[in-house]
Amino acid sequence: MQIWKILGKNLGISFLFLIIGIFLCSLFSFLNILNGNTLSILKFIIVFLSFFIGAFKQGKEGTNKGFLEGLKIGAILVFILFIFNYGFYQMFKLKNLIYYVLLIFISLCGGILGVSKREEKK
């Protein structure tokens, strides 16, 4: 039960960071502070950071190896994004597959670094 609690907390942290980042991007776009190219790059960075932070926290608090903890978080978040993307938009594209693979890779890196930080404390 403790494992599910940790996983849910870290998924929530990741989503919270993602929602706050997207809200700030929307606000900057509405106020014409950022233009199109800068805004799209910022959106990529926010999504990558949210996946990395969630996997880092999961690796730090989890019980498995880092790549497994990162894979758990990455797979769950990519599945949720996949459902939202194809529930509201049209069809599958190759660039989306590459994007999802990059997100899982970022999560793997976050999980591995989180475990290394956990082992440094001991």
N, CA, C and O atoms as CSV, one atom per row, in Angstrom:
chain,resi,resn,atom,element,x,y,z
A,1,MET,N,N,0.817,-1.196,0.000
A,1,MET,CA,C,0.000,0.000,0.000
A,1,MET,C,C,0.860,1.258,0.000
A,1,MET,O,O,0.499,2.269,-0.602
A,2,GLN,N,N,1.993,1.184,0.678
A,2,GLN,CA,C,2.900,2.322,0.747
A,2,GLN,C,C,3.457,2.671,-0.636
A,2,GLN,O,O,3.668,3.843,-0.949
A,3,ILE,N,N,3.691,1.651,-1.456
A,3,ILE,CA,C,4.228,1.878,-2.804
A,3,ILE,C,C,3.240,2.677,-3.644
A,3,ILE,O,O,3.644,3.586,-4.371
A,4,TRP,N,N,1.947,2.351,-3.556
A,4,TRP,CA,C,0.926,3.065,-4.320
A,4,TRP,C,C,0.769,4.493,-3.839
A,4,TRP,O,O,0.487,5.396,-4.626
A,5,LYS,N,N,0.953,4.692,-2.543
A,5,LYS,CA,C,0.855,6.040,-1.991
A,5,LYS,C,C,1.988,6.921,-2.520
A,5,LYS,O,O,1.770,8.070,-2.903
A,6,ILE,N,N,3.192,6.368,-2.533
A,6,ILE,CA,C,4.349,7.113,-3.056
A,6,ILE,C,C,4.166,7.396,-4.544
A,6,ILE,O,O,4.426,8.506,-5.008
A,7,LEU,N,N,3.715,6.385,-5.291
A,7,LEU,CA,C,3.513,6.554,-6.736
A,7,LEU,C,C,2.449,7.614,-7.015
A,7,LEU,O,O,2.634,8.463,-7.887
A,8,GLY,N,N,1.342,7.569,-6.283
A,8,GLY,CA,C,0.285,8.565,-6.477
A,8,GLY,C,C,0.739,9.967,-6.125
A,8,GLY,O,O,0.389,10.930,-6.807
A,9,LYS,N,N,1.527,10.084,-5.050
A,9,LYS,CA,C,2.030,11.410,-4.657
A,9,LYS,C,C,2.950,11.978,-5.733
A,9,LYS,O,O,2.862,13.160,-6.069
A,10,ASN,N,N,3.826,11.145,-6.270
A,10,ASN,CA,C,4.766,11.623,-7.284
A,10,ASN,C,C,4.077,11.907,-8.616
A,10,ASN,O,O,4.473,12.827,-9.332
A,11,LEU,N,N,3.060,11.134,-8.952
A,11,LEU,CA,C,2.268,11.460,-10.141
A,11,LEU,C,C,1.550,12.793,-9.958
A,11,LEU,O,O,1.460,13.594,-10.889
A,12,GLY,N,N,1.044,13.019,-8.754
A,12,GLY,CA,C,0.378,14.290,-8.459
A,12,GLY,C,C,1.332,15.470,-8.547
A,12,GLY,O,O,0.973,16.528,-9.063
A,13,ILE,N,N,2.550,15.289,-8.043
A,13,ILE,CA,C,3.562,16.350,-8.130
A,13,ILE,C,C,3.876,16.659,-9.586
A,13,ILE,O,O,3.994,17.820,-9.977
A,14,SER,N,N,4.008,15.615,-10.373
A,14,SER,CA,C,4.313,15.797,-11.790
A,14,SER,C,C,3.175,16.533,-12.509
A,14,SER,O,O,3.424,17.451,-13.291
A,15,PHE,N,N,1.931,16.129,-12.244
A,15,PHE,CA,C,0.794,16.793,-12.861
A,15,PHE,C,C,0.646,18.226,-12.376
A,15,PHE,O,O,0.318,19.117,-13.160
A,16,LEU,N,N,0.884,18.454,-11.096
A,16,LEU,CA,C,0.787,19.813,-10.562
A,16,LEU,C,C,1.795,20.739,-11.238
A,16,LEU,O,O,1.453,21.858,-11.620
A,17,PHE,N,N,3.042,20.271,-11.386
A,17,PHE,CA,C,4.053,21.056,-12.075
A,17,PHE,C,C,3.643,21.313,-13.522
A,17,PHE,O,O,3.834,22.411,-14.045
A,18,LEU,N,N,3.081,20.299,-14.158
A,18,LEU,CA,C,2.647,20.428,-15.547
A,18,LEU,C,C,1.502,21.439,-15.677
A,18,LEU,O,O,1.513,22.270,-16.585
A,19,ILE,N,N,0.534,21.374,-14.792
A,19,ILE,CA,C,-0.613,22.283,-14.856
A,19,ILE,C,C,-0.188,23.722,-14.571
A,19,ILE,O,O,-0.623,24.645,-15.259
A,20,ILE,N,N,0.662,23.916,-13.560
A,20,ILE,CA,C,1.133,25.268,-13.252
A,20,ILE,C,C,1.954,25.827,-14.418
A,20,ILE,O,O,1.810,26.997,-14.774
A,21,GLY,N,N,2.814,24.992,-15.011
A,21,GLY,CA,C,3.616,25.447,-16.142
A,21,GLY,C,C,2.774,25.809,-17.349
A,21,GLY,O,O,3.028,26.816,-18.009
A,22,ILE,N,N,1.775,24.994,-17.641
A,22,ILE,CA,C,0.905,25.292,-18.775
A,22,ILE,C,C,0.066,26.541,-18.506
A,22,ILE,O,O,-0.187,27.331,-19.416
A,23,PHE,N,N,-0.365,26.717,-17.252
A,23,PHE,CA,C,-1.099,27.934,-16.897
A,23,PHE,C,C,-0.228,29.166,-17.117
A,23,PHE,O,O,-0.694,30.168,-17.660
A,24,LEU,N,N,1.039,29.097,-16.697
A,24,LEU,CA,C,1.942,30.240,-16.902
A,24,LEU,C,C,2.193,30.493,-18.384
A,24,LEU,O,O,2.258,31.646,-18.810
A,25,CYS,N,N,2.336,29.432,-19.172
A,25,CYS,CA,C,2.496,29.614,-20.623
A,25,CYS,C,C,1.271,30.282,-21.226
A,25,CYS,O,O,1.392,31.170,-22.070
A,26,SER,N,N,0.100,29.858,-20.793
A,26,SER,CA,C,-1.132,30.471,-21.298
A,26,SER,C,C,-1.218,31.934,-20.898
A,26,SER,O,O,-1.635,32.780,-21.690
A,27,LEU,N,N,-0.829,32.222,-19.684
A,27,LEU,CA,C,-0.843,33.606,-19.212
A,27,LEU,C,C,0.137,34.463,-20.012
A,27,LEU,O,O,-0.202,35.571,-20.427
A,28,PHE,N,N,1.353,33.950,-20.231
A,28,PHE,CA,C,2.342,34.695,-21.022
A,28,PHE,C,C,1.874,34.897,-22.453
A,28,PHE,O,O,2.121,35.947,-23.047
A,29,SER,N,N,1.204,33.908,-23.003
A,29,SER,CA,C,0.676,34.034,-24.358
A,29,SER,C,C,-0.459,35.057,-24.401
A,29,SER,O,O,-0.535,35.864,-25.328
A,30,PHE,N,N,-1.330,35.023,-23.413
A,30,PHE,CA,C,-2.450,35.955,-23.362
A,30,PHE,C,C,-1.975,37.399,-23.221
A,30,PHE,O,O,-2.547,38.308,-23.822
A,31,LEU,N,N,-0.930,37.603,-22.425
A,31,LEU,CA,C,-0.409,38.954,-22.208
A,31,LEU,C,C,0.608,39.379,-23.272
A,31,LEU,O,O,1.191,40.459,-23.175
A,32,ASN,N,N,0.821,38.536,-24.284
A,32,ASN,CA,C,1.759,38.792,-25.379
A,32,ASN,C,C,3.183,39.028,-24.885
A,32,ASN,O,O,3.911,39.855,-25.434
A,33,ILE,N,N,3.567,38.303,-23.857
A,33,ILE,CA,C,4.940,38.393,-23.348
A,33,ILE,C,C,5.866,37.505,-24.174
A,33,ILE,O,O,7.013,37.866,-24.435
A,34,LEU,N,N,5.361,36.343,-24.583
A,34,LEU,CA,C,6.160,35.410,-25.382
A,34,LEU,C,C,5.532,35.226,-26.747
A,34,LEU,O,O,4.311,35.268,-26.899
A,35,ASN,N,N,6.401,35.019,-27.755
A,35,ASN,CA,C,5.887,34.773,-29.096
A,35,ASN,C,C,5.752,33.265,-29.336
A,35,ASN,O,O,5.992,32.475,-28.422
A,36,GLY,N,N,5.378,32.862,-30.527
A,36,GLY,CA,C,5.064,31.476,-30.846
A,36,GLY,C,C,6.205,30.505,-30.670
A,36,GLY,O,O,6.022,29.454,-30.055
A,37,ASN,N,N,7.402,30.828,-31.201
A,37,ASN,CA,C,8.525,29.896,-31.121
A,37,ASN,C,C,9.011,29.717,-29.688
A,37,ASN,O,O,9.259,28.594,-29.248
A,38,THR,N,N,9.144,30.805,-28.973
A,38,THR,CA,C,9.601,30.736,-27.589
A,38,THR,C,C,8.589,29.991,-26.738
A,38,THR,O,O,8.967,29.226,-25.851
A,39,LEU,N,N,7.332,30.203,-26.992
A,39,LEU,CA,C,6.279,29.552,-26.228
A,39,LEU,C,C,6.259,28.046,-26.481
A,39,LEU,O,O,6.071,27.269,-25.545
A,40,SER,N,N,6.449,27.627,-27.715
A,40,SER,CA,C,6.449,26.193,-28.002
A,40,SER,C,C,7.672,25.505,-27.382
A,40,SER,O,O,7.565,24.373,-26.911
A,41,ILE,N,N,8.817,26.167,-27.377
A,41,ILE,CA,C,10.006,25.609,-26.721
A,41,ILE,C,C,9.789,25.524,-25.214
A,41,ILE,O,O,10.178,24.541,-24.582
A,42,LEU,N,N,9.176,26.541,-24.647
A,42,LEU,CA,C,8.897,26.554,-23.208
A,42,LEU,C,C,7.928,25.435,-22.829
A,42,LEU,O,O,8.060,24.838,-21.761
A,43,LYS,N,N,6.955,25.148,-23.695
A,43,LYS,CA,C,6.023,24.057,-23.422
A,43,LYS,C,C,6.734,22.713,-23.397
A,43,LYS,O,O,6.447,21.875,-22.543
A,44,PHE,N,N,7.668,22.499,-24.339
A,44,PHE,CA,C,8.450,21.260,-24.338
A,44,PHE,C,C,9.264,21.135,-23.056
A,44,PHE,O,O,9.314,20.069,-22.444
A,45,ILE,N,N,9.893,22.218,-22.662
A,45,ILE,CA,C,10.730,22.200,-21.455
A,45,ILE,C,C,9.883,21.908,-20.218
A,45,ILE,O,O,10.307,21.153,-19.344
A,46,ILE,N,N,8.708,22.490,-20.138
A,46,ILE,CA,C,7.841,22.262,-18.977
A,46,ILE,C,C,7.404,20.807,-18.902
A,46,ILE,O,O,7.407,20.219,-17.821
A,47,VAL,N,N,7.030,20.219,-20.026
A,47,VAL,CA,C,6.615,18.815,-20.024
A,47,VAL,C,C,7.791,17.918,-19.650
A,47,VAL,O,O,7.636,16.998,-18.847
A,48,PHE,N,N,8.967,18.178,-20.228
A,48,PHE,CA,C,10.138,17.369,-19.892
A,48,PHE,C,C,10.494,17.499,-18.417
A,48,PHE,O,O,10.808,16.502,-17.767
A,49,LEU,N,N,10.448,18.717,-17.881
A,49,LEU,CA,C,10.751,18.919,-16.467
A,49,LEU,C,C,9.737,18.239,-15.557
A,49,LEU,O,O,10.108,17.693,-14.518
A,50,SER,N,N,8.478,18.264,-15.929
A,50,SER,CA,C,7.470,17.623,-15.083
A,50,SER,C,C,7.686,16.108,-15.046
A,50,SER,O,O,7.549,15.494,-13.988
A,51,PHE,N,N,8.017,15.509,-16.174
A,51,PHE,CA,C,8.315,14.077,-16.201
A,51,PHE,C,C,9.585,13.785,-15.403
A,51,PHE,O,O,9.636,12.813,-14.649
A,52,PHE,N,N,10.602,14.617,-15.566
A,52,PHE,CA,C,11.863,14.403,-14.864
A,52,PHE,C,C,11.679,14.536,-13.356
A,52,PHE,O,O,12.190,13.712,-12.597
A,53,ILE,N,N,10.957,15.558,-12.916
A,53,ILE,CA,C,10.759,15.782,-11.488
A,53,ILE,C,C,9.965,14.641,-10.863
A,53,ILE,O,O,10.309,14.164,-9.782
A,54,GLY,N,N,8.911,14.204,-11.533
A,54,GLY,CA,C,8.124,13.089,-11.012
A,54,GLY,C,C,8.945,11.813,-10.905
A,54,GLY,O,O,8.851,11.099,-9.907
A,55,ALA,N,N,9.748,11.519,-11.920
A,55,ALA,CA,C,10.574,10.315,-11.895
A,55,ALA,C,C,11.716,10.441,-10.888
A,55,ALA,O,O,12.089,9.454,-10.255
A,56,PHE,N,N,12.269,11.631,-10.734
A,56,PHE,CA,C,13.329,11.860,-9.759
A,56,PHE,C,C,12.816,11.602,-8.346
A,56,PHE,O,O,13.462,10.914,-7.555
A,57,LYS,N,N,11.646,12.164,-8.040
A,57,LYS,CA,C,11.050,11.947,-6.716
A,57,LYS,C,C,10.707,10.475,-6.514
A,57,LYS,O,O,10.895,9.942,-5.421
A,58,GLN,N,N,10.209,9.816,-7.553
A,58,GLN,CA,C,9.875,8.407,-7.450
A,58,GLN,C,C,11.129,7.565,-7.231
A,58,GLN,O,O,11.114,6.629,-6.431
A,59,GLY,N,N,12.195,7.887,-7.923
A,59,GLY,CA,C,13.448,7.164,-7.736
A,59,GLY,C,C,14.031,7.375,-6.351
A,59,GLY,O,O,14.620,6.465,-5.767
A,60,LYS,N,N,13.863,8.570,-5.837
A,60,LYS,CA,C,14.391,8.896,-4.511
A,60,LYS,C,C,13.616,8.194,-3.399
A,60,LYS,O,O,14.198,7.791,-2.393
A,61,GLU,N,N,12.304,8.048,-3.581
A,61,GLU,CA,C,11.457,7.469,-2.547
A,61,GLU,C,C,11.062,6.024,-2.816
A,61,GLU,O,O,10.533,5.360,-1.924
A,62,GLY,N,N,11.305,5.523,-4.021
A,62,GLY,CA,C,10.858,4.186,-4.389
A,62,GLY,C,C,11.742,3.083,-3.829
A,62,GLY,O,O,12.744,3.333,-3.159
A,63,THR,N,N,11.337,1.863,-4.125
A,63,THR,CA,C,12.058,0.701,-3.602
A,63,THR,C,C,12.823,-0.051,-4.672
A,63,THR,O,O,13.711,-0.835,-4.336
A,64,ASN,N,N,12.524,0.147,-5.927
A,64,ASN,CA,C,13.175,-0.583,-7.016
A,64,ASN,C,C,14.400,0.160,-7.534
A,64,ASN,O,O,14.810,1.187,-6.993
A,65,LYS,N,N,14.961,-0.389,-8.589
A,65,LYS,CA,C,16.057,0.291,-9.278
A,65,LYS,C,C,15.521,1.547,-9.956
A,65,LYS,O,O,14.325,1.664,-10.224
A,66,GLY,N,N,16.420,2.477,-10.227
A,66,GLY,CA,C,16.021,3.774,-10.747
A,66,GLY,C,C,15.349,3.732,-12.094
A,66,GLY,O,O,14.383,4.456,-12.335
A,67,PHE,N,N,15.856,2.883,-12.985
A,67,PHE,CA,C,15.248,2.854,-14.306
A,67,PHE,C,C,13.840,2.268,-14.251
A,67,PHE,O,O,12.990,2.637,-15.062
A,68,LEU,N,N,13.579,1.362,-13.310
A,68,LEU,CA,C,12.224,0.828,-13.174
A,68,LEU,C,C,11.268,1.863,-12.600
A,68,LEU,O,O,10.116,1.962,-13.022
A,69,GLU,N,N,11.763,2.639,-11.626
A,69,GLU,CA,C,10.924,3.693,-11.058
A,69,GLU,C,C,10.619,4.755,-12.111
A,69,GLU,O,O,9.484,5.221,-12.215
A,70,GLY,N,N,11.626,5.137,-12.888
A,70,GLY,CA,C,11.411,6.109,-13.963
A,70,GLY,C,C,10.500,5.568,-15.045
A,70,GLY,O,O,9.679,6.298,-15.601
A,71,LEU,N,N,10.646,4.286,-15.340
A,71,LEU,CA,C,9.789,3.662,-16.351
A,71,LEU,C,C,8.340,3.613,-15.891
A,71,LEU,O,O,7.430,3.812,-16.695
A,72,LYS,N,N,8.114,3.351,-14.607
A,72,LYS,CA,C,6.750,3.346,-14.068
A,72,LYS,C,C,6.082,4.703,-14.254
A,72,LYS,O,O,4.991,4.810,-14.815
A,73,ILE,N,N,6.767,5.734,-13.768
A,73,ILE,CA,C,6.200,7.090,-13.873
A,73,ILE,C,C,6.036,7.485,-15.342
A,73,ILE,O,O,4.986,7.991,-15.736
A,74,GLY,N,N,7.062,7.257,-16.141
A,74,GLY,CA,C,7.011,7.635,-17.548
A,74,GLY,C,C,5.910,6.919,-18.308
A,74,GLY,O,O,5.202,7.534,-19.107
A,75,ALA,N,N,5.762,5.621,-18.064
A,75,ALA,CA,C,4.739,4.853,-18.777
A,75,ALA,C,C,3.337,5.297,-18.379
A,75,ALA,O,O,2.458,5.416,-19.233
A,76,ILE,N,N,3.125,5.541,-17.096
A,76,ILE,CA,C,1.796,5.979,-16.651
A,76,ILE,C,C,1.464,7.351,-17.231
A,76,ILE,O,O,0.363,7.561,-17.739
A,77,LEU,N,N,2.413,8.284,-17.158
A,77,LEU,CA,C,2.155,9.633,-17.669
A,77,LEU,C,C,1.988,9.645,-19.181
A,77,LEU,O,O,1.127,10.356,-19.698
A,78,VAL,N,N,2.799,8.867,-19.900
A,78,VAL,CA,C,2.657,8.799,-21.360
A,78,VAL,C,C,1.323,8.167,-21.725
A,78,VAL,O,O,0.679,8.598,-22.681
A,79,PHE,N,N,0.898,7.150,-20.979
A,79,PHE,CA,C,-0.407,6.540,-21.250
A,79,PHE,C,C,-1.524,7.556,-21.073
A,79,PHE,O,O,-2.441,7.621,-21.891
A,80,ILE,N,N,-1.452,8.353,-20.005
A,80,ILE,CA,C,-2.480,9.371,-19.767
A,80,ILE,C,C,-2.456,10.425,-20.878
A,80,ILE,O,O,-3.510,10.827,-21.371
A,81,LEU,N,N,-1.260,10.874,-21.272
A,81,LEU,CA,C,-1.165,11.840,-22.370
A,81,LEU,C,C,-1.664,11.246,-23.681
A,81,LEU,O,O,-2.311,11.930,-24.474
A,82,PHE,N,N,-1.363,9.973,-23.903
A,82,PHE,CA,C,-1.815,9.290,-25.112
A,82,PHE,C,C,-3.340,9.252,-25.169
A,82,PHE,O,O,-3.935,9.521,-26.213
A,83,ILE,N,N,-3.967,8.917,-24.048
A,83,ILE,CA,C,-5.434,8.856,-24.001
A,83,ILE,C,C,-6.037,10.245,-24.252
A,83,ILE,O,O,-6.983,10.384,-25.028
A,84,PHE,N,N,-5.486,11.265,-23.595
A,84,PHE,CA,C,-6.003,12.618,-23.804
A,84,PHE,C,C,-5.773,13.083,-25.238
A,84,PHE,O,O,-6.660,13.682,-25.846
A,85,ASN,N,N,-4.595,12.812,-25.778
A,85,ASN,CA,C,-4.266,13.274,-27.120
A,85,ASN,C,C,-5.168,12.641,-28.166
A,85,ASN,O,O,-5.678,13.333,-29.047
A,86,TYR,N,N,-5.369,11.338,-28.078
A,86,TYR,CA,C,-6.155,10.669,-29.108
A,86,TYR,C,C,-7.628,10.595,-28.771
A,86,TYR,O,O,-8.427,10.142,-29.591
A,87,GLY,N,N,-8.004,11.032,-27.583
A,87,GLY,CA,C,-9.417,11.163,-27.260
A,87,GLY,C,C,-9.992,12.459,-27.786
A,87,GLY,O,O,-11.175,12.532,-28.118
A,88,PHE,N,N,-9.145,13.499,-27.863
A,88,PHE,CA,C,-9.623,14.815,-28.273
A,88,PHE,C,C,-9.136,15.235,-29.657
A,88,PHE,O,O,-9.744,16.109,-30.275
A,89,TYR,N,N,-8.082,14.649,-30.147
A,89,TYR,CA,C,-7.536,15.022,-31.446
A,89,TYR,C,C,-7.691,13.876,-32.423
A,89,TYR,O,O,-8.369,12.887,-32.146
A,90,GLN,N,N,-7.044,14.027,-33.585
A,90,GLN,CA,C,-7.248,13.031,-34.609
A,90,GLN,C,C,-6.284,11.857,-34.522
A,90,GLN,O,O,-6.282,11.153,-33.512
A,91,MET,N,N,-5.484,11.625,-35.517
A,91,MET,CA,C,-4.786,10.359,-35.646
A,91,MET,C,C,-3.341,10.387,-35.170
A,91,MET,O,O,-2.776,11.428,-34.833
A,92,PHE,N,N,-2.779,9.193,-35.162
A,92,PHE,CA,C,-1.433,8.956,-34.683
A,92,PHE,C,C,-0.412,9.417,-35.726
A,92,PHE,O,O,-0.597,9.207,-36.925
A,93,LYS,N,N,0.669,10.048,-35.253
A,93,LYS,CA,C,1.742,10.492,-36.137
A,93,LYS,C,C,3.068,9.996,-35.592
A,93,LYS,O,O,3.201,9.741,-34.395
A,94,LEU,N,N,4.044,9.861,-36.471
A,94,LEU,CA,C,5.359,9.361,-36.076
A,94,LEU,C,C,6.058,10.327,-35.125
A,94,LEU,O,O,6.761,9.892,-34.213
A,95,LYS,N,N,5.877,11.620,-35.321
A,95,LYS,CA,C,6.523,12.592,-34.437
A,95,LYS,C,C,5.993,12.481,-33.010
A,95,LYS,O,O,6.723,12.749,-32.056
A,96,ASN,N,N,4.726,12.085,-32.858
A,96,ASN,CA,C,4.186,11.874,-31.509
A,96,ASN,C,C,4.831,10.665,-30.846
A,96,ASN,O,O,5.094,10.687,-29.643
A,97,LEU,N,N,5.087,9.615,-31.610
A,97,LEU,CA,C,5.762,8.440,-31.064
A,97,LEU,C,C,7.168,8.801,-30.598
A,97,LEU,O,O,7.596,8.360,-29.532
A,98,ILE,N,N,7.882,9.589,-31.376
A,98,ILE,CA,C,9.226,10.032,-30.988
A,98,ILE,C,C,9.146,10.886,-29.732
A,98,ILE,O,O,9.995,10.765,-28.849
A,99,TYR,N,N,8.150,11.739,-29.641
A,99,TYR,CA,C,7.947,12.586,-28.468
A,99,TYR,C,C,7.691,11.740,-27.224
A,99,TYR,O,O,8.253,12.012,-26.163
A,100,TYR,N,N,6.850,10.718,-27.347
A,100,TYR,CA,C,6.561,9.845,-26.208
A,100,TYR,C,C,7.783,9.045,-25.780
A,100,TYR,O,O,8.006,8.838,-24.588
A,101,VAL,N,N,8.567,8.600,-26.739
A,101,VAL,CA,C,9.798,7.867,-26.405
A,101,VAL,C,C,10.775,8.792,-25.679
A,101,VAL,O,O,11.426,8.369,-24.724
A,102,LEU,N,N,10.884,10.034,-26.113
A,102,LEU,CA,C,11.732,11.005,-25.419
A,102,LEU,C,C,11.248,11.257,-23.990
A,102,LEU,O,O,12.060,11.383,-23.073
A,103,LEU,N,N,9.945,11.330,-23.801
A,103,LEU,CA,C,9.400,11.534,-22.461
A,103,LEU,C,C,9.726,10.352,-21.545
A,103,LEU,O,O,10.061,10.544,-20.376
A,104,ILE,N,N,9.627,9.147,-22.068
A,104,ILE,CA,C,9.985,7.971,-21.263
A,104,ILE,C,C,11.478,7.966,-20.972
A,104,ILE,O,O,11.889,7.597,-19.872
A,105,PHE,N,N,12.295,8.370,-21.936
A,105,PHE,CA,C,13.741,8.440,-21.704
A,105,PHE,C,C,14.075,9.474,-20.623
A,105,PHE,O,O,14.931,9.227,-19.773
A,106,ILE,N,N,13.408,10.620,-20.655
A,106,ILE,CA,C,13.612,11.643,-19.621
A,106,ILE,C,C,13.215,11.090,-18.258
A,106,ILE,O,O,13.894,11.346,-17.263
A,107,SER,N,N,12.121,10.334,-18.204
A,107,SER,CA,C,11.687,9.729,-16.945
A,107,SER,C,C,12.705,8.704,-16.448
A,107,SER,O,O,12.987,8.630,-15.252
A,108,LEU,N,N,13.251,7.921,-17.366
A,108,LEU,CA,C,14.280,6.951,-16.974
A,108,LEU,C,C,15.485,7.656,-16.366
A,108,LEU,O,O,16.015,7.222,-15.343
A,109,CYS,N,N,15.912,8.740,-16.994
A,109,CYS,CA,C,17.051,9.506,-16.461
A,109,CYS,C,C,16.729,10.089,-15.088
A,109,CYS,O,O,17.575,10.070,-14.194
A,110,GLY,N,N,15.526,10.603,-14.916
A,110,GLY,CA,C,15.117,11.149,-13.624
A,110,GLY,C,C,15.089,10.094,-12.541
A,110,GLY,O,O,15.519,10.349,-11.417
A,111,GLY,N,N,14.585,8.905,-12.864
A,111,GLY,CA,C,14.557,7.817,-11.894
A,111,GLY,C,C,15.946,7.354,-11.500
A,111,GLY,O,O,16.201,7.078,-10.328
A,112,ILE,N,N,16.840,7.267,-12.467
A,112,ILE,CA,C,18.216,6.849,-12.189
A,112,ILE,C,C,18.916,7.875,-11.312
A,112,ILE,O,O,19.606,7.506,-10.362
A,113,LEU,N,N,18.749,9.152,-11.616
A,113,LEU,CA,C,19.367,10.186,-10.783
A,113,LEU,C,C,18.751,10.240,-9.388
A,113,LEU,O,O,19.446,10.522,-8.411
A,114,GLY,N,N,17.453,9.972,-9.293
A,114,GLY,CA,C,16.796,9.955,-7.993
A,114,GLY,C,C,17.338,8.851,-7.098
A,114,GLY,O,O,17.541,9.065,-5.903
A,115,VAL,N,N,17.572,7.675,-7.666
A,115,VAL,CA,C,18.143,6.574,-6.879
A,115,VAL,C,C,19.568,6.900,-6.463
A,115,VAL,O,O,19.975,6.577,-5.348
A,116,SER,N,N,20.326,7.532,-7.338
A,116,SER,CA,C,21.705,7.876,-6.969
A,116,SER,C,C,21.726,8.905,-5.835
A,116,SER,O,O,22.621,8.870,-4.991
A,117,LYS,N,N,20.761,9.811,-5.806
A,117,LYS,CA,C,20.662,10.768,-4.702
A,117,LYS,C,C,20.219,10.071,-3.421
A,117,LYS,O,O,20.641,10.450,-2.328
A,118,ARG,N,N,19.365,9.046,-3.555
A,118,ARG,CA,C,18.929,8.291,-2.390
A,118,ARG,C,C,20.100,7.536,-1.775
A,118,ARG,O,O,20.224,7.459,-0.553
A,119,GLU,N,N,20.952,6.982,-2.621
A,119,GLU,CA,C,22.097,6.216,-2.117
A,119,GLU,C,C,23.178,7.103,-1.546
A,119,GLU,O,O,23.952,6.656,-0.699
A,120,GLU,N,N,23.255,8.362,-1.987
A,120,GLU,CA,C,24.251,9.281,-1.429
A,120,GLU,C,C,23.934,9.634,0.021
A,120,GLU,O,O,24.844,9.858,0.820
A,121,LYS,N,N,22.635,9.685,0.365
A,121,LYS,CA,C,22.252,10.038,1.730
A,121,LYS,C,C,22.612,8.957,2.723
A,121,LYS,O,O,22.909,9.254,3.880
A,122,LYS,N,N,22.593,7.699,2.289
A,122,LYS,CA,C,22.860,6.585,3.223
A,122,LYS,C,C,24.275,6.486,3.595
A,122,LYS,O,O,24.650,5.605,4.368
